[in-house]
Amino acid sequence: MPDELGFDELLDDGGLIARLLGRTAAGRKKELLYGPDLPVVLLVGGPGMGKSRLLRCVRDRFGPRVPTAYLDCGLNDCREQAEQRPGSRSDVTEALRRIAAQYGDWAGDGGKIAVPRLYAGLAAVAAGDRLAHAAPLVDEVSRLEGLLPPKSFWRGVLRGAANNYLGFLSGLVTTPLAGPFINALLDGLFARLSPEGRAALAECYGDYPGAGGNPLAGLRALGSDFQQGGEARRIAEGFLFRALRQDVDAAYRSVRGRLSRVGRPALLLDHADNSLGRRLLRPALEDRERGHHDRLVVLATARREDGGRFLHRAGGPPARMARWEPFTGALPAWSRPPGGVPDHAPLWRGVLLVRMPVLTRDQQKCELSRLRGAQEQPDTAVRLRVHSGVHRLSGGRPLFVTRLGEAAAALSFPATDDRAGCTDWALLDARVPAGDDGEGRRVADRPVADVLIDELVSRRPPEELPPEHRGHWLDLLTHLSVAHDVECAQTLMRAVQEGRGDHLSAYLIADLLEDSGWPRCPRHFIGDLGLRRLLTRRLHRLRDGGAAWHADHALLQGHYRDLGDDHPDALFRTAGAHRMHHLLASDGADLVTRYLAGTFLTRPVADWCEELLAIADAALIGADDDRYARALGEIHVHGDTRRRLIDRLLHAVWLTEDRTQPLDETAPGALRGPLRGLSEELARIADEAVRDQGPEGADVVRAAEGAALLVRMAREWGDRAEDKQPLRRCGCTEHIGFG
């Protein structure tokens, strides 16, 4: 995947990143966007949208021009390091140490950035472990010395202060000495500080809660708060992040910095909606709300469209929250909304949400052509079918597009158009060539569906998913690929988890999916078409002969049969229609045709058409696809004219709604013909009723209105099919149509 795929207008010289940082990727100076009160920029979008890739692009392209640090908050490295010394480390302090080390290694204009304020705070934390003996305390403080560049004023002062006492304390290994150690370290430090150094620490730690302007008291309080844990530790960790930001600001405010540093420094936080990321973002946003401004450009990623629940007070995100989508013209205007009360204002006030861009149809085609390279191009009709399938499955998600393109490039296509060889299922079965899995591991070639499930679902389960359910999270989602509303999903979950001690409810699963960045669809529990196709394919292959697929549909058929066919259903109007949907998906169309023929004259036509649309939104997998032949009346169906028309209409609608391939040019006619034929049937019934009841009879009026409605439906549904649109749009088919 080209690193910049889809990011041109974000990364170019006049784009958002260059204007935020004040420098282009080539190093030219740009006018800075926004004033001293900077927003935290949250790049939002679900799995496969390229958030991590964009941060890597920023690091690689702009990192040589401005000081840049990168941290993946979704990894366990910082937590594992902290667990080695829980009394003097946390995942936040380890994260800050890593960030500071990257600024200390930067070799661009202005040189390395020293972090003496952060060093002093981390030293106070390291020296404050009440249970540690002298030798471990000495080692822990010494471990931090690498944060300060050699020959710097601060390194000499701090090392000298420490050395006066470490030699004495290192011999006292039998008794915990946290109190004497931290007192000795800090007293020695402040005794040797120059006026410049004392002012720097006073500006920072004199402002610590309860310090009263005394930096020595502030550092002692910080070390003590860290040891207390809980909210006190959170305050200490947040203040350490402020100390780091003040160090970075000081590097720009110094005489050398003003002469040599251009633009703004950057901090890139990937997976920042995870626990570690939230604990970094929250204090930064709170500080900026209180007026503690800094010049650090924080670019972070989040999966939810609203940036994450931690940004919002109860009641959800406000309509006025600052949002911007690339490719909409002008860069986003942002300023902090007026009227906020520090410590009570929601965090979203300091955030600019940038929605990750989906790939346009043209960008998708270019990427597919690039991946095919010099290989022989397939027949035009086949190529268009492949492009259409990639668009349907991907919805423009860059990772989907590239992985499907890699698999399609390895296929040998037939010389002529072949529907069966170009369906979504055939495309998902195509194998991605052997290569790197993106995390440094070599993998053999395998079906692209397996690759995508691994990358989109398995590698990063939801953070709040209980540990006891992580082993079967993918299996639960796989079964839920056949569910619609939460009631339907919960019915499946009760059966699938029968016999387990701990159950995961469909209500919580829906919440976890939303937190993972997957969209919601009012008509499908798995609200993304591509993900649902991946899980459907996996469900059908979970047991031989599609047994798991058929069992889940049979279970739901039984559930809705028990409710009674006329029981109201939120999505399908009746439980009978919901049952017919699962029957159509698993056992074919004959019984469904009989049901629709039986309700044609007993339901209002509008309701009957709505039920038909809901029933026909069913996946066909693992069976021969004769739907075109049935829709065109090429296969004989037993029954009267009305039943044959309904059978043709059912298959035409099924083709249009279960879009596993582009619609054939015969699809609009296949829809219009049966609808008009059924309209004629109702017109005939109306004429017969006139003779029996007169022109004002209730049956006459109902049949005449139904006949007129079916004529209108024939026109509207046919027009939608000509535009390649679904007959009834929902959240996961919104991107389909017009080509």
N, C-alpha and C positions, 0 to 999 in steps of 0.2 A: 504494500500500500504506500503510495507516495505520501510523504509526511504532510505535505501541504494540501492534500485533497480536500476541497471544499472550504479552505480557509483563506483564499486569496484576499478577500476584502477585510479580513481581520488582521492579516499579517503584512499587508502592503504598506508603502511609505506614508499614506494618509489614513491608515486604518486605526482601529481602536487601540491596539497594543502600542504602536509607535507613538501615538499622541499621549497615552498614559505615561509611558516611560520617557518621553521627550527625546527619543533617538530612534532612527530607523535601523533596520538590520545591517545596513551598510555603514552606520555610524554617523549619519548626518543629523544635525540638531533639528528638532521639531518643537513647535509651540506646544506647551504643556496643556493638557486637558484637565479642567477643574482647578480649584484653588487649594489652599492649605488643608481644607477639610475634605479628605479623600474618601470615596466609598470603598468598601470591600467589594470586589467584582467576583460574583459567583457565576461560573459557567455551568448552566443547568441543562440536563438532558439525560435520558435513560441509558441503559446498556447499549453499547455499540455506536454511540453518537460521536465518539472521537474526543471526549474531554481530556483524557490522559494524553492522547496524541497531540492535542493542541498545546498543552503545557510543555511537552517535550520539544515541540517546535519553537516555543518562546524561549526555552532554555538554550537550545542549540543556536538559534538565530540572533537573539538579543543578548544572551549571556556574555558574549565577548565585549559587548558595548556598555552594559551597566551591570553593577554587582547583582548577582542573581543566585538565589538559593532555592533548592527543590526538595520537597519532602512528600513521600507517599504515606499518608496517614492511615491507609488501609493495611499496611504491613505490620507484622508483629515484632520487628526488630527492636524498636524502642522499648516496648513492653518487656521483651525478653532481657534486654540489658538492665532495665530497672529492677527486675525481679532478682537479679544477682545481689543487689544491695538495697533492699526496700526501705531501709531507714534513711538513706541519704540520696536516693534517686526516685524518680517517677518517670512514666513515659513522656510527660511534658518536659521535664528537665533534660532528658536524653534527646528529645526532639530539638529543644533550643540549642543544646550543645552541637548537634549536627548542623543545624542552620548556621550557627556562628562560625563553625569550622569552614563552611563553604565561603562565607564572606571573608574569612581570614586567608583563604587560598586565592582569592581573586587577584588577577594580575593585570587588569586593564587600567584605564586612565585613573590616576589617583592612588592606585595600588591597593594593598590589603586594607581591610577594615578591622581595626582593633575593637575588642569588646570588653573593656575593663569593668564597666558597670555590671554586665552580666557575669563576668568572672567573679567579682566580689560577692554577688548574690549567690551564685552556685557554690562558692567556697564556704559561705556561711551555712548553706544547706548541708554541704558535705561534712562540715565540722560539727554539725548539731546532732548527730545520731547519738542518742542517749545510751544505747546498748552496745555501741562499738567500742573496742579497745583502741589504744593509741596507734598501733601499727596500721590497722585498716584505715583509721582516720587520716593518717599521714599519706597513705597510698591514694586515698580518695581525693584529697586536695591536690596532690601532685599530679593526678590524672588530668586535672583541668588546665595545667600550665600551657598545654599546646594551643589553647584558644588565643593566647597573646603572641603577637609576632616577636621574633628575636630582636634584641636591641631596643625594644620600645621602652619608653619611660615607665609605663605601668607594669611591664613584666618585671623590671628590676625592683621596683618598689614592693610589689606583692611577694616576689620570691624572697627578697631580703627579709621582709617581715615574717614570712613563714619559717625561713631557715633559722631565725633566732630561737624558735621554740620547738621546731620539729625534732631537732636532735635530742632535746631534753625529754620531750613527751614520748619519743619512739622507744625509750627504754622502759617506760611504765606500761607493761603489757598485761598486767594482771587485773586492772580495775578499769571499768568504763569511765572515760574522762571527757565526755562531751562538753560539760559546762566549762571546765578549765581550758579545754582546747579552743573552743570558739571565742572565749574571752581573750585568751592569749593571742590568737591569730588576729582578731579585729583590733585589739589594743596596739599590737605591734604595727599593724598596717597604718592606723591613723597617726601613730607617733612619727612615722617617716614620710607621711604625705606632704607634698608641696602644696602651696596655696591653690594652685590650679587643680591638683587632684582632689583636695578636700572640697573645693567648690563643685567639682563634677559629681562626687558622691553625695554631697549635701543636696544638690539639685534633684538627684534621683531618689535616694533612700531616705532623705529628710521628709519626703512626701509620703512615706509608707504609713498606713493607718496606725495612729498612736505614737508615731515618732516625734511629733512636735517640732519638726525641722532638724532634729538631731540624727545624722546619718548613721552613727554608731548604734544608737537605739533602734533605728529602723532595720538595720541588718540583723541585730539580735532578735528582734521581733519576727522578722521574716523566717529565720532559722527555726524559731520556736513554733510559729504557725505551721510550717511545713511538717514538723514532727507531730502536731496534733491530728493531722489528717482531716478528712471531711471538708467542710466549707472553709475552714482556716487554711488548709493546704491549697484549695482552689484559689483563694486570694493571693497567697504567696506565689503560686505558679503564674497567675496572671500578671503580677507585678514584675516577675522576672522577664516576661515577654515585653513589658514596657521598658525595662532596662535595656534589653537588646535593641529595641527600636530607637531608644535615645542614643545608644552607641552609634547606630547607623546614621542618625541625624547629625551627631557630633562630627562624624567623618566628613560630612558635607559642609558643616558650618565653620570648620577650621580654616585658617588662612590657606593652607595647601588645598583643602577641599574646594574652597570657592574658586581657586585658580585652575584646578585640574579636573574636577568632577562635573559632568554634564548630565542632565536628565534626572531620573529618579531610580532608586534601586528597586528590585522586584523580589517578592517571596511567592513561590508557587507551591500551593498546597493541594495535592491530589487526594481524592476521596475525603474531602474536608468535612463531609457530613457524618463521618464516623466519629466515635467518641473522642479520639485524640484531636481531630480537626476542630470539633466543636469547642474543646477546651482551649484551643489556641484562638479561634475566631471570637469567642464570646468576650474575653477581656479586651481584645483590641477594639471591638465594636463599642463596648461600654466606655473605654477610655476616650474614644473619639466623640461619643455622645456627651461626655463631660467636658470636652474642649481640649483634651490632650492630643493635639494634632501631631502627626508625623508624616514623613514623605515616603514611607514604604508603600509601594504598590502591591497589594495583596490580591493575587489571582488564585481563586480556589474553585474546586469542582464540587457539585452536588447533584444527586440523581433526581430529586423531586423538583417539579416545575416551580414550586413556591420556595425553593431553597432549603427546605427542611423545617420541621415543626419547631425546632429550638429558636427560630427567629421570631416567632409569633406568640403573642399573648393568646389567651383563650378566645375563640371566635374565628380563628383562621386568618389567612392573609387578606389585607385590605386591597380594594380595587386600585388604590393610588400608589401601590408599591412600584418602585421604578423598575421597568422592564425594557429590554431592547432586543430586537432580532436583527442580525446582520442582513445586509442586502436590502435594507429599507430606506437607503438614502443617507441622510445626515447622521452624524454621530450622536449618541444619546446625550441629551441635556440632563444634568443631575445636580441637585442641591438637597441638603437635608431639610425635610419638611419642618416648618416652624412649629413651636409649641411643645416640644418634647421636654419632659421632666427627667433629669438624670436619675438613674436607679429605678425608674418606673416606666421609662419609654421602651417599647418593643425594639428588638435588635434590627428588624427589617429597615428601620429608618436610615441605617448606615450602609445599606446594601444596594448594589445595582445588579439586577439579574440579567444575564446575557444568555439567551436561548441558543443552544448549539444548532447550527444550520443543518437541515437535511439536504441531500444532494438532489439537484434538479434532474429532470429526465435527460437533458443534454449531458450533464456531468456524469450521470450513470452510464450513458452510452459511450462516452469518451473513456471512462475507466474500464469498461468491458473490452473495448477495442485495444486499449493499451495492454491489458492482460493477455489478450490473444496474440499480440505481437505479430511476428512474421508468419505465424501459422496460417494455414489455408482457411479462408473465411467460409462459413457454411452458406447454404442457399439463403437468399434474402428473406424468404418467408420463415425459414427456420430461425434465422438470426433475430427477426422481429419477435418471434414467439419467445425466444430466450430473453430478449430485452424486457418483454412484457412480464415474464415470470419473475425476473429479478426485481422489477419495480413493484410488483404485487407483494412479494415476500419481504422485501426490504423496507418498503415505505420510505425509502431514501436514507435509511441508516447506513452510514459509510462502511461499518464493519460487515454488515450483511452484504452490501454491494460487492465489496472486494472479495470476500470469501466465496460467494456464489460465482463471481467472475473467474476466480482461480479454478474452481471446479469445472465451470463451463468451458474454459479454455483448454482443458485436458480431454474434453469429450470429442469423439468422432461422430459428427452429426450425419444423418442421412442426406442424400443429395436432394431430396424433395421434402416438401412439408409433411411432417408426420406428427399428428396430434398426440398420439400415445407416447412418443419419444420426447415430447417437449412440455409435458405437464409439470406442475410444481413438484409432484412426487419424483418424477424422473430427474429433475434438477437437484433435488435434495439428496438423491442417491448418488449423484456424481461424486467422484473422489477427489479430494484435495491432494496434490502431490506431496510427497514426503518433504519435511523441512523443519524449521525451528518453530516451536509452539508459542513464541513470544516471551517466554520466561527462561530461555536458555537451554531448553530440553529438545533433543532431536526426536521427532515422532515419524512413524511410518505413514504412508498414504491411508486415508480413511474417508468415509462419506462426509460430505460437507455438513450434513445435518448434525453429525456427531461432534464435529469441530465447533460449530456454532453453539450447540447446547453446552459444551464444555466452557467456552469463552463467555457466554452470556448468562449462564445459570450456575454451573457447578463451581466455578472458581471463586465466586464471591457471593456466598449465601447472605441473606439479610443479617445485619449486625445483631438485631434483636431476636433472631430465631433461636429458641431454646436449644441448648447443646444436645439434648436427647433426641431432637428431631433433625439434626443436620445430616445424619446418615441416610434418611429417606426423604429429604426435602424434594429432590428431583422426582422421585416416584409419586409423591403426592401431587405435584404440579402436573405430572403426566396424566394421572387419572382425571384431573380437573379440566383437561382440554376438551371434554365433552359436556361440561357444565355451562349453565347460562347465568341465572341469578344465584344469590347466596343460598336460597333454600335448596335449589337443585344441587349446588356444590356441597352443602352440608349433608344431604342424603348420601352422596358418594363417600364423604369423609367418614361418616359413621360406619359404613360397610368396610371400607378399605382399612380402617384402623381397628377393626373389631379384634379383641383379644389383646391389644396393647394396653399397658398400664397408663400411659400418658397420651392423651389425644390432642391434636392440633385442630382447632375449629376453622371452618371456612371463613368465618368472620375475621379471625386474626390473620389468616393467610391473605385475604384481600388487602388488609392493612399493610402487611409485609411486602406484598407485591407493589403497592403504591410507594412505599418507602424505598424500594429498589429502583424506582424510576419507570416502572411499566405503566402504560396508560390504562385508565379504566374505560370500559365500554358498557353502556347500559344494557346491551343484549348478549354479551359474552363474558363469562367469568375471567377467562384469559383474554385481556382486552387488546392484544396486539396480534394481528393476523399472522405475521411471520413466526412469532413465538408459538402461537397455537398450532400452526402447521408442523413445526418441529416436534412439539409434544404429541400431536396426533399420530405422526409417523412412529414415534417411539412407543406409544401405547399399542399400536397395531402390531409392533414387533416384540412387545414385552413377553408374550407367550406364543407358542406355535399356532399358526392358522388364525391369527388375530383374536385368540380366545379372550384376552383381557379386554379388548375393544368391544367385542360382542357382549361380554359379561356386564360391563359398565352400562351399556345401552339397555340391556335386559333389566338390570336393576332399576334404572330410572323408568322404564316402561311399567314395571310392576308398581312402583311408587305412585305414578300418576293414574294408573288404572284403579288403584285402591281409593284414590280421592274421588273418582267418578268423573265421567267425561264432561259433565256440565259444570264441574267445580271451577270457579273463576281462577284465572292465572294471570299474573301481572304482565308477562311478556307475550304469552301465546293466546290470550283471551280466555281459553278454556284448558283444563287439564287434559282433555282429550286431544287437543291439537299438540300440546307438549309431548304427550305419549306418541303421537304419530310422527313427530320429528325424530325421536329416537328409534322408532320402528323403521323409518325411511333410511336412516344412516346405517342400520345394522342388517335389516332383513329385506330391503328392497321396497318397491313401489306399489305392488298389487293391492295389498291391504290398505295402503294409504289412499289409493285411488278410490277404493270402495268407500272409505270413510268420507272423503270429500264429496263423492257423488251422493252419499246419504244425507249430508248436511247442506247441500247446495240450495235446496228449496226451503229448508227450515231455519236458516240463518239469514239475517240481512246481508245483502250482497257485499256491502263495504266490510262487514265483519268477516265474511267468508273469505274475501280477498286478503285481509290482514292475516287470517289464520294460514292461508296458503303460503304467503310470503314467509311466515315464521317457520312453518313445517319444512319448507324447501331449503332453508338455510342449513343444510346438513352436508357433512363431508362424505365423499365417496372415496373409499380407499380399500384396496385388496380385492376388487371385483372388476369385471369387464365393464367398460363404460359404453353403454348403448343408448345414452340419453339423447344424442342427436337423432338417432334413428327413431326412437320413440316419440320425440318431439315433432318430427316431421311426418309421423304416421306411417313409417315404412315397416313397422312391426305390428302384426295383427294383435289386437287386444279384444278379449271377449267382452261382450256387453252391448248396450244400446248406444245410440249416437252420443247421448250426453256423457256417458261414461268414457267413451273413446276420446271425446273432446277434452274432458277433464284430465285423462291420462296424458294426452299430448301437452296440455297446459302445465301440468305438474312437472313434467320433464323439461320443458322449456324454461320454467322459472327456476328449477333446480340447477340447470346449467348456468343460468345468469347469476344466481346468488352464491353458489359454491364455485367460486372462480378459481379453478386450478389450471386454466388455460385461457388464452384470449378467446373472445367470442367470435364465432364464425359469422360470416355475412348473412347466413340464413336465420340467425337467432331472432332479429326483430320480427321477421315474418312468422317464425314459429310461435312467437308470443301473440301477435295480432290475430292470426287465424283462429285459434281456439276461443279466444276471448270474444271475437265477433260471432263465432258460431254459437257460443253460449248465450250471447245477447239475443240472437235469433230464437233460441230455445225459449227464453223468457218472454220475448215478444209474442211467440206462438201461444204460450200459456196465458198471457194477458188477453189475447184475442179470444181464446176459449172462455176465459172468465167473464168477458164482456157479455157473451151470450147467456151465461148463467146468472150473473149478478148485476148486469148493467154497467155503464162506464164509470160509476162512482164506487164500485165495490172495492173492499179493502185489498183483496187478492189482486185485482186489476192494477190498483195504484202501486202496490209493492212490486209486482212483476214489471210494470212499465218503468218504474224508477230504477230497478235493477238492470233492465236492458239498457237504459241510457247510461248508467254508470259503467257497465262493461264496455260500451263503445268508447267512453272516455278513457277507461283503463287501457284499452287496446292502443289508443293513440299515445298515451303517456308512457306506458311500459315499452312500447316499441321504440319511441324516441330515445328513452334512456339506454336501451340496448344498442341503438345505433351509435350513441356517444360512448359506448363501452362502460357505462355506469351501472352500479348495482341498482336494483329496483327499489330497495329501501336502504338508505345510507345508515351507517352506524359509525361509532368511533374508530373501529379497526378497518373499515373499507373507505374511509374518507378520501384517501389518496388515489383511489382507483377511478379511471374514467378518462374520456377525451383522448383516446389513442391507445 
